[in-house]
Amino acid sequence: MEGIGNPATIFFIAGLVLLGIDVFVIGLSPLMFLAAGALGASAILYLSGWQGGILHLAGWEPGFLEGLALCATLSLVIAIFGRRPLQAFQNAGIKEDKSSDLIGRELVTTQQVTKTEGFIYWSGTPWQARLAASARIDHLGPGVRVKVVEIKNLALILSPLD
């Protein structure tokens, strides 16, 4: 099991290539799980061929297909346990854009608006709208002056003018 044809070497090189593509080209994607699985499979395959190692003494000498199955299994396990931490890491620096020119604009309601639903017409277009959580009232009827305090998921968050 020496040289470049060694399954441990093949999976090590494949893991490094996949990790390089993920980090430098894509930018931390699920491809990272496959790269980690390939590197883990490489380590296990290397240990199995190590003279005097427990896997070698047990008589296990895996080939390429066993390494491929090991890589797939490790990738799946790493993906199951690593998905949420990866998503948390990727979303850590994201803040909602509050730079809309609608924020601070005063409008007049055209339909009933509650804290959970409603629509308001502005510039000839119906917009989803709802009252801000800090509003002292639970609903507004048509014809009430409001101020846009936030835009969240394309819905106007309104606060009644006192």
Residue pairs with C-beta under 8 A, 6 or more apart in sequence:
1 7
1 8
1 49
1 61
3 9
4 10
6 45
6 49
7 45
7 62
7 63
7 64
7 66
7 67
8 42
8 43
8 45
8 46
8 49
8 67
9 42
10 42
10 64
10 67
11 38
11 39
11 41
11 42
11 45
11 67
11 71
12 38
12 39
12 42
12 46
14 38
15 35
15 36
15 37
15 38
15 39
15 41
15 42
16 35
16 39
18 31
18 32
18 34
18 35
18 38
19 32
19 35
19 36
19 39
21 31
22 28
22 29
22 31
22 32
22 35
23 32
28 86
28 89
28 90
30 79
30 83
30 86
32 82
32 86
33 75
33 78
33 79
33 82
34 71
34 75
36 74
36 75
36 78
36 82
37 71
37 72
37 73
37 74
37 75
37 76
37 78
38 71
38 75
40 70
40 71
40 74
40 78
41 67
41 68
41 70
41 71
41 74
42 67
44 55
44 70
45 62
45 67
45 70
47 53
47 55
48 55
48 56
48 60
48 61
48 62
49 56
49 61
50 56
62 70
96 152
98 150
98 151
100 151
102 122
102 148
102 151
102 156
103 148
103 149
103 150
103 151
104 147
104 148
104 149
105 122
105 147
105 148
106 145
106 146
106 147
106 148
106 161
107 120
107 122
107 145
107 146
107 147
107 148
107 156
107 158
108 143
108 144
108 145
108 146
109 118
109 120
109 129
109 140
109 141
109 142
109 143
109 144
109 146
109 158
110 119
110 120
110 121
110 142
111 118
111 119
111 120
111 142
112 118
112 139
112 140
112 141
112 142
113 119
113 120
113 129
113 130
113 131
113 139
113 140
113 146
113 158
114 130
114 131
114 138
114 139
114 140
115 130
115 131
115 132
115 133
115 135
115 138
115 139
116 130
117 128
117 130
118 128
118 129
118 130
118 131
118 140
119 126
119 127
119 128
119 129
120 126
120 127
120 129
120 146
120 156
120 158
121 127
122 156
127 154
127 155
127 156
128 154
128 155
128 156
129 155
129 156
129 157
129 158
130 155
130 156
130 157
130 158
131 137
131 138
131 139
131 140
131 157
131 158
131 159
131 160
132 149
132 150
132 157
132 158
132 159
134 159
135 158
135 159
135 160
137 160
140 146
140 158
140 160
144 160
145 160
145 161
146 158
146 159
146 160
146 161
147 158
147 159
147 160
147 161
148 156
148 157
148 158
149 157
149 158
149 159
150 157
151 157
